[in-house]
Amino acid sequence: MLAMANRAYSDAEIDAAVASLADAERLREAQELVARAAPSLQRVLNTALSQGGWFGDVHDQAVHAAAGEDDLAQRKVAISTLVAEEARLGMLVGVAVGFELARTLESDDTSKGE
């Protein structure tokens, strides 16, 4: 179960919420919100990735190894794998940032109503 706000969400609730993202209007609204916040969110994401140790020497070594692969086919696979791993990592950290942003906004809304 995922816990946010003041309660935990069941797997079924999470699955239904994710499925609702297929609604073009809902997704458009979310994209507009992210577009407005993109510069600030980019800084938060970069900081989280950097502080989490996901980039730096290890990343540089992985890039060097992928780019330095002698066989062209193996180099393409290594680079594609590295790009896919970075995309997944960025997405996961981005989702965590998004959850915390939603929690913060919800908390701010709650405290304003008091």
WORAJO-V793626 format. One record per residue. N is the residue number from 1. OMEGA is omega in whole degrees, 0 to 359 (* if undefined). Layout:
n:N omega:OMEGA
n:N omega:OMEGA
//
This chain:
n:1 omega:177
n:2 omega:180
n:3 omega:174
n:4 omega:180
n:5 omega:185
n:6 omega:181
n:7 omega:177
n:8 omega:179
n:9 omega:178
n:10 omega:176
n:11 omega:180
n:12 omega:179
n:13 omega:179
n:14 omega:179
n:15 omega:179
n:16 omega:180
n:17 omega:178
n:18 omega:179
n:19 omega:181
n:20 omega:178
n:21 omega:176
n:22 omega:177
n:23 omega:186
n:24 omega:182
n:25 omega:179
n:26 omega:181
n:27 omega:179
n:28 omega:179
n:29 omega:179
n:30 omega:179
n:31 omega:178
n:32 omega:178
n:33 omega:180
n:34 omega:179
n:35 omega:179
n:36 omega:184
n:37 omega:189
n:38 omega:182
n:39 omega:179
n:40 omega:180
n:41 omega:178
n:42 omega:179
n:43 omega:179
n:44 omega:180
n:45 omega:179
n:46 omega:179
n:47 omega:180
n:48 omega:179
n:49 omega:180
n:50 omega:182
n:51 omega:179
n:52 omega:178
n:53 omega:183
n:54 omega:176
n:55 omega:184
n:56 omega:185
n:57 omega:181
n:58 omega:179
n:59 omega:179
n:60 omega:178
n:61 omega:180
n:62 omega:177
n:63 omega:180
n:64 omega:181
n:65 omega:181
n:66 omega:182
n:67 omega:184
n:68 omega:180
n:69 omega:184
n:70 omega:182
n:71 omega:184
n:72 omega:181
n:73 omega:179
n:74 omega:178
n:75 omega:178
n:76 omega:179
n:77 omega:181
n:78 omega:180
n:79 omega:178
n:80 omega:179
n:81 omega:179
n:82 omega:179
n:83 omega:180
n:84 omega:179
n:85 omega:179
n:86 omega:178
n:87 omega:179
n:88 omega:180
n:89 omega:178
n:90 omega:179
n:91 omega:182
n:92 omega:178
n:93 omega:178
n:94 omega:178
n:95 omega:178
n:96 omega:177
n:97 omega:179
n:98 omega:177
n:99 omega:182
n:100 omega:176
n:101 omega:179
n:102 omega:179
n:103 omega:180
n:104 omega:179
n:105 omega:179
n:106 omega:179
n:107 omega:179
n:108 omega:178
n:109 omega:180
n:110 omega:183
n:111 omega:178
n:112 omega:181
n:113 omega:182
n:114 omega:*
//
